[in-house]
Amino acid sequence: MPLTPFSEFEPYGGAEPPESLTGHLLVATPRLADPNFSRCVLLVLDHGMHGALGVILDRPGGLAVDEVLPQWQPFATAPSEVFTGGPVARNALIGLVRRRAGQGSPAPAGWRLLVDDDRPVGTVDLSTDPAATTEDIEGARLFSGYAGWDTDQLEGEILEGSWYVVPAQARDPISADPEGLWRRVLRREGGALALVSGYPPDPLLN
């Protein structure tokens, strides 16, 4: 397959960059060589003047949720494993929850909205008992560690062609098919990004 020059691709899909990338997806471009982030999809949890942090959405870690926080096992979406959120602070746990549509019950403890949708997604306090908001929680995912950037570091990586920035959908952060997320997100964006979704992991072997 001939490779289209990356200069023809717009990191923001041709749109103006948002003031904050919080709640957006970072999708690794094929040129990103760091094995920690190769062909990954990352949700930005916080982005501001002091830097950014996020979690990788498509790296199942193999450790079962019930071995770490058994109270969250009933809410964990398959594969119900603790995902590898990134290379920083691997002993830190971060939880994402997708809430049911149209529920009027109180939000889970520590709720912070990230993806505003009819089934919103946000971070929660994992130290609390989720059973108190059982009817509100549609799915949950736990992450070990995160990815972090210093001031202006992420912006520089985006401009040099390491990341595409695309809107997140409620189904992305807690996908039942995380391994297919990279291709799926690029394909739905259409245009040049849909073409990128068909790139083999190593173009030299194609």
Secondary structure per residue as TSV (DSSP state, phi and psi in degrees):
chain	resnum	aa	ss	phi	psi
A	1	M	-	360.0	125.8
A	2	P	-	-67.6	141.5
A	3	L	-	-95.1	126.5
A	4	T	-	-76.2	134.5
A	5	P	-	-55.5	137.5
A	6	F	G	-68.4	-17.0
A	7	S	G	-63.4	-19.3
A	8	E	G	-84.6	-8.2
A	9	F	S	-97.2	137.7
A	10	E	-	-97.4	122.8
A	11	P	T	-62.4	-25.3
A	12	Y	T	-107.9	21.4
A	13	G	T	65.8	25.5
A	14	G	T	85.3	-4.9
A	15	A	S	-91.4	167.3
A	16	E	-	-70.8	139.3
A	17	P	-	-60.4	135.0
A	18	P	-	-69.0	155.8
A	19	E	S	-62.4	-39.0
A	20	S	-	-129.0	140.1
A	21	L	-	-92.1	3.1
A	22	T	T	-55.5	129.0
A	23	G	T	85.7	-1.9
A	24	H	E	-94.8	163.1
A	25	L	E	-96.6	139.4
A	26	L	E	-105.0	122.8
A	27	V	E	-112.8	120.7
A	28	A	E	-63.0	131.9
A	29	T	-	-79.4	159.9
A	30	P	T	-60.8	-18.1
A	31	R	T	-84.0	-8.6
A	32	L	-	-73.6	110.4
A	33	A	-	-90.4	-16.9
A	34	D	-	-59.3	118.6
A	35	P	T	-62.2	-21.5
A	36	N	T	-64.9	-25.3
A	37	F	T	-126.0	6.5
A	38	S	T	-58.4	124.5
A	39	R	T	51.2	41.8
A	40	C	-	-106.5	162.2
A	41	V	E	-120.1	129.4
A	42	L	E	-126.1	136.5
A	43	L	E	-98.1	125.4
A	44	V	E	-78.7	119.5
A	45	L	E	-88.9	-29.2
A	46	D	E	-157.4	138.6
A	47	H	E	-151.2	124.7
A	48	G	E	-162.9	-161.4
A	49	M	T	-67.1	-18.6
A	50	H	T	-98.1	2.9
A	51	G	E	127.5	-155.9
A	52	A	E	-151.8	156.8
A	53	L	E	-146.9	154.0
A	54	G	E	-162.6	177.4
A	55	V	E	-125.7	144.0
A	56	I	E	-77.5	130.2
A	57	L	S	-93.3	-12.7
A	58	D	S	-124.5	37.8
A	59	R	-	-127.8	80.0
A	60	P	E	-57.0	135.7
A	61	G	E	-95.4	-10.8
A	62	G	E	91.5	-20.4
A	63	L	E	-88.1	124.5
A	64	A	E	-66.9	142.4
A	65	V	G	-59.2	-38.7
A	66	D	G	-69.9	-10.5
A	67	E	G	-85.1	-15.0
A	68	V	T	-111.3	-55.9
A	69	L	-	-134.3	82.9
A	70	P	G	-59.6	-25.9
A	71	Q	G	-67.1	-18.6
A	72	W	G	-94.7	-9.2
A	73	Q	G	-55.9	-43.7
A	74	P	G	-62.2	-19.1
A	75	F	G	-102.2	-10.3
A	76	A	B	-71.6	128.3
A	77	T	-	-78.0	136.9
A	78	A	S	-62.2	140.7
A	79	P	S	-73.1	124.7
A	80	S	-	-81.8	65.3
A	81	E	E	-118.1	160.7
A	82	V	E	-79.1	121.2
A	83	F	E	-83.9	154.3
A	84	T	E	-83.1	104.2
A	85	G	-	-77.9	-20.8
A	86	G	-	161.3	176.5
A	87	P	S	-82.7	-8.1
A	88	V	E	-95.7	136.6
A	89	A	E	48.1	61.4
A	90	R	E	-65.1	-15.0
A	91	N	E	-89.2	-1.0
A	92	A	E	-91.7	135.1
A	93	L	E	-104.7	135.0
A	94	I	E	-124.6	135.9
A	95	G	E	-116.1	135.3
A	96	L	E	-114.7	141.0
A	97	V	E	-130.1	139.2
A	98	R	E	-106.7	126.1
A	99	R	E	-91.4	154.5
A	100	R	-	-71.3	152.6
A	101	A	T	-72.2	139.4
A	102	G	T	71.1	15.7
A	103	Q	-	-84.6	136.1
A	104	G	-	-102.6	5.5
A	105	S	S	-74.1	161.1
A	106	P	-	-59.7	149.6
A	107	A	-	-68.5	153.8
A	108	P	-	-58.1	154.2
A	109	A	T	-59.2	135.8
A	110	G	T	75.1	14.8
A	111	W	-	-58.7	131.0
A	112	R	E	-137.1	114.6
A	113	L	E	-67.0	134.5
A	114	L	E	-121.0	-45.6
A	115	V	E	-117.4	108.9
A	116	D	-	-84.8	109.5
A	117	D	S	-150.2	172.6
A	118	D	S	-66.3	-19.5
A	119	R	S	-121.4	78.2
A	120	P	-	-65.7	153.7
A	121	V	E	-122.0	139.5
A	122	G	E	-161.6	175.7
A	123	T	E	-85.8	156.3
A	124	V	E	-137.6	167.4
A	125	D	-	-86.8	109.4
A	126	L	T	-74.2	-12.5
A	127	S	T	-79.4	-9.5
A	128	T	S	-95.2	166.0
A	129	D	-	-84.1	114.5
A	130	P	G	-69.9	-14.6
A	131	A	G	-61.6	-22.6
A	132	A	G	-67.5	-21.3
A	133	T	G	-125.5	36.8
A	134	T	G	-52.6	-44.8
A	135	E	G	-68.3	-19.5
A	136	D	G	-90.2	-24.2
A	137	I	E	-91.7	119.7
A	138	E	E	-90.6	-33.7
A	139	G	E	-166.5	156.5
A	140	A	E	-141.6	154.8
A	141	R	E	-144.3	136.9
A	142	L	E	-107.2	143.6
A	143	F	E	-128.4	138.4
A	144	S	E	-103.5	114.6
A	145	G	E	83.9	175.7
A	146	Y	E	-155.2	171.6
A	147	A	E	-104.3	139.3
A	148	G	E	-134.4	149.6
A	149	W	E	-133.8	141.6
A	150	D	-	-76.6	176.8
A	151	T	T	-52.9	126.6
A	152	D	T	68.4	-2.4
A	153	Q	H	-67.2	-45.9
A	154	L	H	-64.0	-42.8
A	155	E	H	-57.8	-39.5
A	156	G	H	-65.2	-40.5
A	157	E	H	-65.5	-36.6
A	158	I	H	-65.4	-45.6
A	159	L	H	-67.7	-29.1
A	160	E	T	-83.5	-2.3
A	161	G	T	97.5	21.2
A	162	S	S	-87.4	-25.0
A	163	W	E	-135.6	143.3
A	164	Y	E	-98.2	145.5
A	165	V	E	-112.8	119.9
A	166	V	E	-134.5	157.0
A	167	P	E	-66.1	145.2
A	168	A	-	-89.3	147.3
A	169	Q	-	-111.7	157.4
A	170	A	T	-59.4	-28.5
A	171	R	T	-79.6	-14.9
A	172	D	S	-69.5	-52.0
A	173	P	T	-64.4	-25.2
A	174	I	T	-126.9	51.7
A	175	S	-	-72.9	140.7
A	176	A	S	-78.2	-9.6
A	177	D	-	-128.2	68.1
A	178	P	G	-62.9	-33.6
A	179	E	G	-64.2	-25.6
A	180	G	G	-95.1	5.8
A	181	L	H	-66.3	-40.4
A	182	W	H	-58.1	-51.9
A	183	R	H	-64.9	-40.3
A	184	R	H	-65.4	-43.5
A	185	V	H	-65.3	-44.7
A	186	L	H	-64.4	-40.5
A	187	R	H	-63.5	-40.8
A	188	R	H	-71.4	-18.9
A	189	E	H	-73.8	-21.7
A	190	G	-	73.9	-176.5
A	191	G	H	57.8	-139.3
A	192	A	H	-63.8	-34.2
A	193	L	H	-67.6	-34.0
A	194	A	H	-63.5	-35.1
A	195	L	H	-65.8	-39.8
A	196	V	H	-61.6	-32.0
A	197	S	T	-60.3	-20.9
A	198	G	T	-92.1	0.2
A	199	Y	-	-65.5	135.5
A	200	P	-	-72.0	157.3
A	201	P	S	-55.1	-37.7
A	202	D	S	-128.4	98.6
A	203	P	G	-58.3	-26.4
A	204	L	G	-69.8	-19.2
A	205	L	G	-95.1	-2.5
A	206	N	-	-84.0	360.0
